[in-house]
Amino acid sequence: ARVQNVSTRRQLCCGQLEVDSGSGWVDGVEVPETPVVLQVPRGELGRIEHEILRRAGNATTSGKPVRTFADASCCPIVFCPTKYDIHDNFLRSRETGLCGAPLCIPRKSRSILWRDVTDVNHAVGCCFGSVEVMVGGSSIPELTMRTWAGSTEKIADEINNKAQGRHHAEGRKVEYAFREASCLPRLSLTAVSYAITDNGLMVVDRSWNGSRHNNVPWRDVVGVSLEKGCMFAYITMRSADLQLPETVVRVWRWQGERLYQSMTKKQAKAGGGQLIGRETEVINFVPKNILSACQCFHPSKYALTVDGFRIHRWALWSSRLGCLYSRTETVLWRDVNDVDYRRDTVFGSLDISTRFGDSVAVKLWAGEVEELANEAVRRRRQHTVWHRPTVPTLGGVFGDS
């Protein structure tokens, strides 16, 4: 379970097998990353490598690669490029070396398990393209594959599907595709566009000589907030993606609510939270004070939704977005750490804290605070949370992501 990748080095008579393992805990003691290097016969190298990858990837059979391709090159006769194999449970890169080279020249290969792939980005130019594969928490690509421009997007989709546990040939489902809103007309070749897909938010940055596609997986999204002004709406998405830790999407005001709801539902679905009940009721409430009976304007509004605890604040004027300013943010139930309440004779307080260290306190009537607190606790418990493990231990107990 601690195996991360396997590298091989083929020589004339023997082969070298290197197994990289992640850190873990054994009997309360942290075990650092310790690579294991084995010297095996050349003929047994492939079989041992396949068996280690099969057991590490929890696959029943090693199987044949579902797709094999090589680095694109203008002159393939002189130089044999690096080849890549997409298997059911791992991605392999293998060097072929010069054409006609003797067997005494070492041949290297490396295999990466799909569970360790965190992000897949690609760029497309006029003739060639590149696919970048990120492993672990590093912002530097572990593999950079040079492909032809026509097949770059298809290869990136297949690798992304396998990294998220899907079939490699499953097509990308685009729910919404839109461009960045602007008052000035912009050329389609230089405009920044976005696409809400089932794998993540695709950010496409186009230029005159090509485009770069950066995918932010929904499983890495930490929070999504919406700010609306008189003309534009800004959707801020914070994620664990080191290349795009914060993405600010500027859209028209009438698009903001629809896109924000779609992103929030994708985030809640990909995070592992599954609502057991069937209730879809949204319970809205506002803060209470002495003048609540005759108050017609409430700057803050809260709601208990199916996905989480929604906070909505608005004002008549904002120095950044102009008039009719509003901000909406949803704390998913899987991110709620604790729900507390207290009450006295007239008023009560509902306190909701998150696992990120933030807390929200709402002042309510004493007669309704207990009912809302019990409803929030019930909806939080109805979500079954599965954390994506980062580094497993030798005993089989996985830590939180």
C-alpha positions as a Markdown table, in Angstrom:
| # | Residue | x | y | z |
|---|---|---|---|---|
| 1 | Ala | 0.0 | 0.0 | 0.0 |
| 2 | Arg | 3.0 | 2.4 | 0.4 |
| 3 | Val | 4.4 | 1.8 | -3.0 |
| 4 | Gln | 4.4 | 5.0 | -5.1 |
| 5 | Asn | 6.3 | 4.2 | -8.3 |
| 6 | Val | 8.6 | 1.5 | -9.7 |
| 7 | Ser | 11.7 | 2.2 | -11.8 |
| 8 | Thr | 13.7 | -0.3 | -13.8 |
| 9 | Arg | 17.1 | -0.2 | -15.5 |
| 10 | Arg | 17.8 | -3.0 | -18.1 |
| 11 | Gln | 21.5 | -3.9 | -18.7 |
| 12 | Leu | 23.2 | -6.7 | -20.6 |
| 13 | Cys | 22.7 | -9.6 | -18.2 |
| 14 | Cys | 20.9 | -8.3 | -15.2 |
| 15 | Gly | 18.3 | -5.6 | -14.3 |
| 16 | Gln | 17.9 | -3.2 | -11.5 |
| 17 | Leu | 14.5 | -2.7 | -9.9 |
| 18 | Glu | 13.9 | 0.4 | -7.6 |
| 19 | Val | 10.7 | 0.7 | -5.6 |
| 20 | Asp | 9.9 | 4.1 | -4.1 |
| 21 | Ser | 7.7 | 4.0 | -1.0 |
| 22 | Gly | 6.0 | 6.8 | 0.9 |
| 23 | Ser | 6.4 | 7.6 | 4.6 |
| 24 | Gly | 4.2 | 6.0 | 7.2 |
| 25 | Trp | 3.7 | 5.1 | 10.9 |
| 26 | Val | 4.7 | 1.8 | 12.5 |
| 27 | Asp | 4.1 | 1.4 | 16.2 |
| 28 | Gly | 3.9 | 5.1 | 16.7 |
| 29 | Val | 7.2 | 5.8 | 14.9 |
| 30 | Glu | 7.2 | 7.6 | 11.6 |
| 31 | Val | 9.0 | 5.7 | 8.9 |
| 32 | Pro | 10.7 | 7.9 | 6.2 |
| 33 | Glu | 10.7 | 7.3 | 2.5 |
| 34 | Thr | 13.0 | 4.4 | 1.9 |
| 35 | Pro | 13.6 | 3.2 | -1.7 |
| 36 | Val | 14.3 | -0.5 | -2.2 |
| 37 | Val | 16.8 | -1.4 | -4.9 |
| 38 | Leu | 16.9 | -5.0 | -6.2 |
| 39 | Gln | 19.2 | -6.8 | -8.6 |
| 40 | Val | 17.3 | -9.4 | -10.6 |
| 41 | Pro | 18.0 | -11.3 | -13.8 |
| 42 | Arg | 17.1 | -9.5 | -17.0 |
| 43 | Gly | 14.5 | -12.1 | -18.0 |
| 44 | Glu | 12.7 | -11.9 | -14.7 |
| 45 | Leu | 12.6 | -8.0 | -14.5 |
| 46 | Gly | 9.4 | -7.5 | -16.4 |
| 47 | Arg | 7.5 | -10.2 | -14.5 |
| 48 | Ile | 8.6 | -9.0 | -11.1 |
| 49 | Glu | 7.7 | -5.4 | -12.0 |
| 50 | His | 4.2 | -6.3 | -13.2 |
| 51 | Glu | 3.6 | -8.4 | -10.0 |
| 52 | Ile | 4.6 | -5.5 | -7.7 |
| 53 | Leu | 2.4 | -3.0 | -9.7 |
| 54 | Arg | -0.5 | -5.4 | -9.7 |
| 55 | Arg | -0.4 | -5.9 | -5.9 |
| 56 | Ala | 0.2 | -2.2 | -5.3 |
| 57 | Gly | -2.7 | -1.2 | -7.5 |
| 58 | Asn | -5.1 | -3.8 | -6.2 |
| 59 | Ala | -5.7 | -5.2 | -9.7 |
| 60 | Thr | -6.6 | -8.8 | -10.4 |
| 61 | Thr | -4.6 | -9.0 | -13.6 |
| 62 | Ser | -1.7 | -6.9 | -15.0 |
| 63 | Gly | -3.2 | -6.9 | -18.5 |
| 64 | Lys | -2.0 | -5.3 | -21.6 |
| 65 | Pro | -1.8 | -1.5 | -22.1 |
| 66 | Val | -5.0 | 0.1 | -23.2 |
| 67 | Arg | -3.0 | 2.7 | -25.1 |
| 68 | Thr | 0.7 | 3.1 | -26.3 |
| 69 | Phe | 2.2 | 6.2 | -27.8 |
| 70 | Ala | 5.6 | 7.8 | -28.1 |
| 71 | Asp | 7.0 | 11.3 | -27.9 |
| 72 | Ala | 6.3 | 13.3 | -31.1 |
| 73 | Ser | 9.4 | 14.0 | -33.2 |
| 74 | Cys | 10.0 | 15.4 | -36.6 |
| 75 | Cys | 12.8 | 12.9 | -37.3 |
| 76 | Pro | 12.0 | 9.5 | -35.8 |
| 77 | Ile | 14.6 | 7.7 | -37.8 |
| 78 | Val | 17.6 | 9.1 | -36.0 |
| 79 | Phe | 16.2 | 9.2 | -32.5 |
| 80 | Cys | 13.8 | 6.6 | -31.0 |
| 81 | Pro | 11.6 | 8.6 | -28.6 |
| 82 | Thr | 10.4 | 7.7 | -25.2 |
| 83 | Lys | 7.3 | 5.5 | -25.2 |
| 84 | Tyr | 4.4 | 5.6 | -22.8 |
| 85 | Asp | 1.9 | 2.8 | -21.8 |
| 86 | Ile | -1.4 | 3.5 | -20.2 |
| 87 | His | -2.4 | 0.4 | -18.1 |
| 88 | Asp | -5.4 | -0.2 | -16.0 |
| 89 | Asn | -3.6 | 0.6 | -12.7 |
| 90 | Phe | -0.4 | 2.5 | -13.7 |
| 91 | Leu | 1.3 | 4.7 | -16.3 |
| 92 | Arg | 4.7 | 3.6 | -17.6 |
| 93 | Ser | 7.4 | 5.6 | -19.4 |
| 94 | Arg | 10.2 | 3.7 | -21.1 |
| 95 | Glu | 13.3 | 4.8 | -22.9 |
| 96 | Thr | 14.1 | 3.1 | -26.2 |
| 97 | Gly | 17.5 | 4.8 | -26.8 |
| 98 | Leu | 19.2 | 5.1 | -30.2 |
| 99 | Cys | 18.1 | 2.9 | -33.0 |
| 100 | Gly | 20.4 | -0.1 | -33.4 |
| 101 | Ala | 22.1 | 0.4 | -30.0 |
| 102 | Pro | 23.6 | -2.7 | -28.4 |
| 103 | Leu | 22.0 | -4.4 | -25.4 |
| 104 | Cys | 24.9 | -3.2 | -23.2 |
| 105 | Ile | 23.4 | 0.3 | -23.1 |
| 106 | Pro | 21.0 | 0.6 | -20.2 |
| 107 | Arg | 17.3 | 1.0 | -20.9 |
| 108 | Lys | 15.3 | 2.8 | -18.2 |
| 109 | Ser | 11.6 | 2.7 | -17.4 |
| 110 | Arg | 9.3 | 4.1 | -14.7 |
| 111 | Ser | 5.8 | 3.2 | -13.6 |
| 112 | Ile | 3.5 | 5.5 | -11.6 |
| 113 | Leu | 0.3 | 4.2 | -10.0 |
| 114 | Trp | -2.9 | 6.1 | -10.8 |
| 115 | Arg | -3.7 | 6.7 | -7.1 |
| 116 | Asp | -0.7 | 8.9 | -6.8 |
| 117 | Val | -1.6 | 11.1 | -9.8 |
| 118 | Thr | -3.1 | 14.3 | -8.5 |
| 119 | Asp | -3.4 | 16.5 | -11.6 |
| 120 | Val | -3.1 | 16.4 | -15.4 |
| 121 | Asn | -2.6 | 19.5 | -17.5 |
| 122 | His | -1.9 | 19.9 | -21.2 |
| 123 | Ala | -0.9 | 22.6 | -23.8 |
| 124 | Val | -1.6 | 22.6 | -27.5 |
| 125 | Gly | 0.5 | 24.4 | -30.1 |
| 126 | Cys | 0.4 | 24.6 | -33.9 |
| 127 | Cys | 2.1 | 21.2 | -34.5 |
| 128 | Phe | 3.0 | 19.7 | -31.1 |
| 129 | Gly | 1.5 | 19.6 | -27.7 |
| 130 | Ser | 2.5 | 18.5 | -24.2 |
| 131 | Val | 0.8 | 16.6 | -21.3 |
| 132 | Glu | 2.0 | 17.2 | -17.8 |
| 133 | Val | 1.3 | 14.7 | -15.0 |
| 134 | Met | 1.6 | 15.8 | -11.4 |
| 135 | Val | 2.3 | 13.3 | -8.6 |
| 136 | Gly | 1.9 | 14.0 | -4.9 |
| 137 | Gly | 1.9 | 17.5 | -3.6 |
| 138 | Ser | 4.5 | 18.8 | -6.0 |
| 139 | Ser | 3.9 | 21.7 | -8.4 |
| 140 | Ile | 6.7 | 20.4 | -10.8 |
| 141 | Pro | 5.4 | 17.9 | -13.4 |
| 142 | Glu | 6.6 | 14.4 | -12.8 |
| 143 | Leu | 6.2 | 13.5 | -16.4 |
| 144 | Thr | 6.1 | 15.8 | -19.5 |
| 145 | Met | 5.0 | 14.0 | -22.6 |
| 146 | Arg | 5.4 | 15.6 | -26.0 |
| 147 | Thr | 2.5 | 14.6 | -28.3 |
| 148 | Trp | 1.1 | 15.7 | -31.6 |
| 149 | Ala | -1.4 | 18.6 | -31.5 |
| 150 | Gly | -4.3 | 16.5 | -32.8 |
| 151 | Ser | -4.1 | 13.8 | -30.1 |
| 152 | Thr | -3.0 | 15.9 | -27.1 |
| 153 | Glu | -6.5 | 16.5 | -25.7 |
| 154 | Lys | -7.6 | 12.8 | -26.1 |
| 155 | Ile | -4.5 | 11.5 | -24.3 |
| 156 | Ala | -4.9 | 14.0 | -21.5 |
| 157 | Asp | -8.5 | 13.0 | -21.0 |
| 158 | Glu | -7.6 | 9.3 | -20.9 |
| 159 | Ile | -4.9 | 9.9 | -18.3 |
| 160 | Asn | -7.3 | 12.1 | -16.3 |
| 161 | Asn | -10.0 | 9.4 | -16.4 |
| 162 | Lys | -7.7 | 6.7 | -15.1 |
| 163 | Ala | -6.3 | 9.0 | -12.4 |
| 164 | Gln | -9.9 | 9.5 | -11.1 |
| 165 | Gly | -10.9 | 5.8 | -11.3 |
| 166 | Arg | -12.9 | 5.9 | -14.5 |
| 167 | His | -12.8 | 4.1 | -17.8 |
| 168 | His | -10.1 | 5.4 | -20.0 |
| 169 | Ala | -12.4 | 5.9 | -23.0 |
| 170 | Glu | -15.1 | 7.8 | -21.1 |
| 171 | Gly | -15.8 | 11.1 | -22.7 |
| 172 | Arg | -15.5 | 14.4 | -21.0 |
| 173 | Lys | -19.0 | 15.7 | -20.0 |
| 174 | Val | -19.1 | 19.5 | -20.2 |
| 175 | Glu | -22.0 | 21.0 | -18.2 |
| 176 | Tyr | -21.2 | 24.7 | -18.9 |
| 177 | Ala | -18.7 | 26.3 | -21.2 |
| 178 | Phe | -18.3 | 30.1 | -20.9 |
| 179 | Arg | -15.8 | 32.9 | -21.4 |
| 180 | Glu | -14.5 | 35.6 | -19.1 |
| 181 | Ala | -16.9 | 38.6 | -19.1 |
| 182 | Ser | -15.6 | 41.9 | -20.3 |
| 183 | Cys | -17.0 | 45.2 | -21.4 |
| 184 | Leu | -14.4 | 45.5 | -24.1 |
| 185 | Pro | -14.5 | 43.2 | -27.1 |
| 186 | Arg | -11.8 | 40.6 | -27.0 |
| 187 | Leu | -10.5 | 38.3 | -29.8 |
| 188 | Ser | -11.5 | 34.7 | -29.4 |
| 189 | Leu | -7.8 | 33.7 | -29.8 |
| 190 | Thr | -6.7 | 35.6 | -26.7 |
| 191 | Ala | -9.8 | 35.2 | -24.4 |
| 192 | Val | -9.7 | 33.1 | -21.3 |
| 193 | Ser | -12.5 | 30.5 | -21.3 |
| 194 | Tyr | -13.7 | 28.0 | -18.7 |
| 195 | Ala | -15.5 | 24.7 | -18.8 |
| 196 | Ile | -17.3 | 22.9 | -15.9 |
| 197 | Thr | -16.8 | 19.2 | -16.5 |
| 198 | Asp | -17.3 | 16.1 | -14.5 |
| 199 | Asn | -13.5 | 15.9 | -13.8 |
| 200 | Gly | -13.0 | 19.5 | -12.7 |
| 201 | Leu | -12.9 | 23.1 | -13.8 |
| 202 | Met | -11.0 | 23.5 | -17.0 |
| 203 | Val | -9.2 | 26.8 | -17.4 |
| 204 | Val | -8.2 | 27.5 | -21.0 |
| 205 | Asp | -5.7 | 30.3 | -21.6 |
| 206 | Arg | -5.4 | 31.0 | -25.3 |
| 207 | Ser | -2.7 | 33.0 | -27.1 |
| 208 | Trp | -1.7 | 33.6 | -30.7 |
| 209 | Asn | 0.5 | 30.5 | -30.9 |
| 210 | Gly | -1.5 | 28.0 | -28.9 |
| 211 | Ser | -3.5 | 27.3 | -25.7 |
| 212 | Arg | -2.8 | 26.0 | -22.3 |
| 213 | His | -5.4 | 23.8 | -20.5 |
| 214 | Asn | -5.2 | 23.7 | -16.7 |
| 215 | Asn | -7.5 | 21.3 | -15.0 |
| 216 | Val | -8.5 | 21.8 | -11.3 |
| 217 | Pro | -10.0 | 18.5 | -10.0 |
| 218 | Trp | -13.2 | 18.8 | -7.9 |
| 219 | Arg | -11.6 | 16.6 | -5.2 |
| 220 | Asp | -9.0 | 19.3 | -4.5 |
| 221 | Val | -11.4 | 22.2 | -4.3 |
| 222 | Val | -11.5 | 23.6 | -0.7 |
| 223 | Gly | -14.2 | 26.3 | -1.1 |
| 224 | Val | -16.3 | 28.3 | -3.6 |
| 225 | Ser | -17.7 | 31.8 | -3.0 |
| 226 | Leu | -19.8 | 34.1 | -5.1 |
| 227 | Glu | -19.7 | 37.9 | -5.2 |
| 228 | Lys | -22.1 | 39.9 | -7.3 |
| 229 | Gly | -22.2 | 43.5 | -8.3 |
| 230 | Cys | -24.3 | 45.7 | -10.5 |
| 231 | Met | -22.8 | 44.2 | -13.7 |
| 232 | Phe | -20.3 | 41.5 | -13.0 |
| 233 | Ala | -20.1 | 38.4 | -10.7 |
| 234 | Tyr | -16.9 | 37.0 | -9.4 |
| 235 | Ile | -16.6 | 33.3 | -8.4 |
| 236 | Thr | -13.6 | 32.5 | -6.3 |
| 237 | Met | -12.5 | 28.9 | -6.1 |
| 238 | Arg | -9.8 | 27.9 | -3.6 |
| 239 | Ser | -8.1 | 24.5 | -4.1 |
| 240 | Ala | -5.1 | 22.4 | -3.2 |
| 241 | Asp | -3.8 | 22.7 | -6.8 |
| 242 | Leu | -0.4 | 24.3 | -6.4 |
| 243 | Gln | -0.4 | 25.8 | -9.9 |
| 244 | Leu | -3.9 | 27.4 | -9.4 |
| 245 | Pro | -4.4 | 27.7 | -5.6 |
| 246 | Glu | -7.0 | 30.4 | -6.2 |
| 247 | Thr | -9.1 | 30.9 | -9.3 |
| 248 | Val | -11.2 | 34.0 | -9.8 |
| 249 | Val | -13.7 | 33.7 | -12.6 |
| 250 | Arg | -15.4 | 36.9 | -13.8 |
| 251 | Val | -18.8 | 36.4 | -15.4 |
| 252 | Trp | -21.9 | 38.4 | -16.0 |
| 253 | Arg | -24.2 | 39.0 | -13.1 |
| 254 | Trp | -27.0 | 36.8 | -14.5 |
| 255 | Gln | -24.6 | 33.9 | -14.9 |
| 256 | Gly | -23.2 | 34.0 | -11.4 |
| 257 | Glu | -25.8 | 32.1 | -9.4 |
| 258 | Arg | -26.2 | 29.3 | -12.0 |
| 259 | Leu | -22.5 | 28.6 | -12.3 |
| 260 | Tyr | -22.0 | 28.9 | -8.5 |
| 261 | Gln | -24.7 | 26.3 | -7.8 |
| 262 | Ser | -23.1 | 23.9 | -10.4 |
| 263 | Met | -19.6 | 24.2 | -8.9 |
| 264 | Thr | -20.9 | 23.7 | -5.4 |
| 265 | Lys | -22.7 | 20.5 | -6.3 |
| 266 | Lys | -19.7 | 19.2 | -8.2 |
| 267 | Gln | -17.5 | 19.9 | -5.2 |
| 268 | Ala | -19.9 | 18.2 | -2.8 |
| 269 | Lys | -20.2 | 15.1 | -5.0 |
| 270 | Ala | -16.5 | 14.7 | -5.6 |
| 271 | Gly | -15.5 | 15.3 | -1.9 |
| 272 | Gly | -17.1 | 11.9 | -0.9 |
| 273 | Gly | -20.1 | 13.3 | 0.9 |
| 274 | Gln | -23.2 | 11.2 | 0.1 |
| 275 | Leu | -26.6 | 12.3 | 1.5 |
| 276 | Ile | -28.5 | 9.3 | 2.8 |
| 277 | Gly | -31.8 | 11.0 | 3.2 |
| 278 | Arg | -34.1 | 12.3 | 0.4 |
| 279 | Glu | -34.9 | 15.7 | 1.8 |
| 280 | Thr | -34.3 | 18.6 | -0.5 |
| 281 | Glu | -35.8 | 21.3 | 1.8 |
| 282 | Val | -33.9 | 24.5 | 2.2 |
| 283 | Ile | -34.4 | 26.1 | 5.6 |
| 284 | Asn | -33.8 | 29.8 | 5.5 |
| 285 | Phe | -33.4 | 32.1 | 8.6 |
| 286 | Val | -32.1 | 35.5 | 9.4 |
| 287 | Pro | -30.4 | 36.9 | 12.5 |
| 288 | Lys | -32.8 | 38.2 | 15.1 |
| 289 | Asn | -32.7 | 41.3 | 17.3 |
| 290 | Ile | -35.1 | 43.5 | 19.2 |
| 291 | Leu | -36.3 | 45.3 | 16.1 |
| 292 | Ser | -36.7 | 42.2 | 14.0 |
| 293 | Ala | -40.5 | 42.4 | 14.0 |
| 294 | Cys | -40.5 | 45.7 | 12.1 |
| 295 | Gln | -37.2 | 45.2 | 10.1 |
| 296 | Cys | -37.7 | 44.9 | 6.4 |
| 297 | Phe | -34.0 | 44.8 | 5.4 |
| 298 | His | -31.7 | 42.0 | 6.6 |
| 299 | Pro | -28.0 | 42.3 | 5.5 |
| 300 | Ser | -27.3 | 38.7 | 6.3 |
| 301 | Lys | -29.3 | 35.5 | 5.5 |
| 302 | Tyr | -28.5 | 31.9 | 6.2 |
| 303 | Ala | -29.8 | 28.6 | 5.0 |
| 304 | Leu | -29.5 | 24.9 | 5.7 |
| 305 | Thr | -29.3 | 23.2 | 2.3 |
| 306 | Val | -28.7 | 19.7 | 1.1 |
| 307 | Asp | -25.1 | 20.4 | 0.4 |
| 308 | Gly | -24.1 | 22.5 | 3.4 |
| 309 | Phe | -24.6 | 25.7 | 5.4 |
| 310 | Arg | -25.1 | 28.7 | 3.1 |
| 311 | Ile | -24.1 | 32.2 | 4.1 |
| 312 | His | -25.5 | 35.2 | 2.1 |
| 313 | Arg | -24.6 | 38.8 | 2.8 |
| 314 | Trp | -25.5 | 41.8 | 0.7 |
| 315 | Ala | -25.2 | 45.6 | 0.8 |
| 316 | Leu | -26.5 | 48.5 | -1.2 |
| 317 | Trp | -22.9 | 49.7 | -2.1 |
| 318 | Ser | -19.5 | 48.2 | -2.4 |
| 319 | Ser | -16.3 | 50.1 | -3.3 |
| 320 | Arg | -15.1 | 47.2 | -5.4 |
| 321 | Leu | -18.2 | 46.0 | -7.2 |
| 322 | Gly | -20.5 | 49.0 | -7.1 |
| 323 | Cys | -24.1 | 49.0 | -6.1 |
| 324 | Leu | -26.3 | 45.9 | -5.2 |
| 325 | Tyr | -23.3 | 44.0 | -3.8 |
| 326 | Ser | -23.9 | 40.4 | -2.5 |
| 327 | Arg | -21.6 | 37.6 | -1.3 |
| 328 | Thr | -22.6 | 33.9 | -1.1 |
| 329 | Glu | -20.6 | 31.1 | 0.4 |
| 330 | Thr | -21.5 | 27.5 | 1.2 |
| 331 | Val | -19.7 | 25.4 | 3.9 |
| 332 | Leu | -20.2 | 21.8 | 2.9 |
| 333 | Trp | -21.5 | 19.4 | 5.6 |
| 334 | Arg | -18.3 | 17.4 | 5.3 |
| 335 | Asp | -16.3 | 20.5 | 6.2 |
| 336 | Val | -18.4 | 21.3 | 9.3 |
| 337 | Asn | -16.4 | 20.3 | 12.4 |
| 338 | Asp | -18.9 | 21.1 | 15.2 |
| 339 | Val | -22.4 | 22.6 | 15.8 |
| 340 | Asp | -23.1 | 24.2 | 19.2 |
| 341 | Tyr | -25.8 | 26.4 | 20.5 |
| 342 | Arg | -26.6 | 28.4 | 23.6 |
| 343 | Arg | -29.7 | 30.3 | 24.7 |
| 344 | Asp | -31.1 | 32.5 | 27.5 |
| 345 | Thr | -34.5 | 33.9 | 28.2 |
| 346 | Val | -35.1 | 35.8 | 24.9 |
| 347 | Phe | -32.2 | 35.1 | 22.5 |
| 348 | Gly | -29.9 | 32.3 | 21.5 |
| 349 | Ser | -26.8 | 31.7 | 19.4 |
| 350 | Leu | -26.0 | 29.1 | 16.8 |
| 351 | Asp | -22.3 | 28.5 | 16.4 |
| 352 | Ile | -20.9 | 26.4 | 13.5 |
| 353 | Ser | -17.2 | 25.8 | 13.2 |
| 354 | Thr | -15.3 | 24.3 | 10.2 |
| 355 | Arg | -12.3 | 22.1 | 10.0 |
| 356 | Phe | -10.4 | 25.1 | 8.5 |
| 357 | Gly | -10.5 | 26.9 | 11.8 |
| 358 | Asp | -13.4 | 29.3 | 10.8 |
| 359 | Ser | -16.6 | 29.8 | 12.8 |
| 360 | Val | -20.0 | 31.4 | 12.2 |
| 361 | Ala | -22.2 | 32.7 | 15.1 |
| 362 | Val | -25.9 | 33.6 | 14.3 |
| 363 | Lys | -28.1 | 35.3 | 16.9 |
| 364 | Leu | -31.6 | 33.8 | 16.9 |
| 365 | Trp | -34.7 | 33.6 | 19.1 |
| 366 | Ala | -34.4 | 31.2 | 22.0 |
| 367 | Gly | -37.4 | 29.2 | 20.8 |
| 368 | Glu | -35.9 | 28.3 | 17.4 |
| 369 | Val | -32.2 | 27.9 | 18.0 |
| 370 | Glu | -32.4 | 24.4 | 19.3 |
| 371 | Glu | -34.5 | 23.2 | 16.4 |
| 372 | Leu | -32.1 | 24.6 | 13.9 |
| 373 | Ala | -29.1 | 23.2 | 15.7 |
| 374 | Asn | -30.6 | 19.7 | 15.8 |
| 375 | Glu | -31.4 | 20.0 | 12.0 |
| 376 | Ala | -27.8 | 21.0 | 11.2 |
| 377 | Val | -26.4 | 18.1 | 13.3 |
| 378 | Arg | -28.8 | 15.7 | 11.6 |
| 379 | Arg | -27.8 | 16.8 | 8.1 |
| 380 | Arg | -24.1 | 16.7 | 9.0 |
| 381 | Arg | -24.4 | 13.1 | 10.3 |
| 382 | Gln | -26.3 | 12.0 | 7.2 |
| 383 | His | -23.3 | 12.7 | 5.0 |
| 384 | Thr | -21.0 | 9.7 | 4.7 |
| 385 | Val | -17.5 | 11.1 | 4.4 |
| 386 | Trp | -14.6 | 9.3 | 2.7 |
| 387 | His | -11.3 | 11.1 | 2.8 |
| 388 | Arg | -8.9 | 10.5 | -0.1 |
| 389 | Pro | -5.8 | 8.9 | 1.7 |
| 390 | Thr | -2.5 | 10.6 | 1.2 |
| 391 | Val | 0.1 | 8.3 | 2.7 |
| 392 | Pro | -1.1 | 4.9 | 4.1 |
| 393 | Thr | 0.6 | 3.2 | 7.1 |
| 394 | Leu | 2.1 | -0.2 | 7.2 |
| 395 | Gly | -0.8 | -1.4 | 9.4 |
| 396 | Gly | -3.4 | -0.5 | 6.8 |
| 397 | Val | -4.8 | 2.6 | 8.6 |
| 398 | Phe | -5.1 | 5.6 | 6.3 |
| 399 | Gly | -4.6 | 9.1 | 7.4 |
| 400 | Asp | -6.9 | 12.0 | 6.6 |
| 401 | Ser | -6.3 | 13.8 | 3.3 |
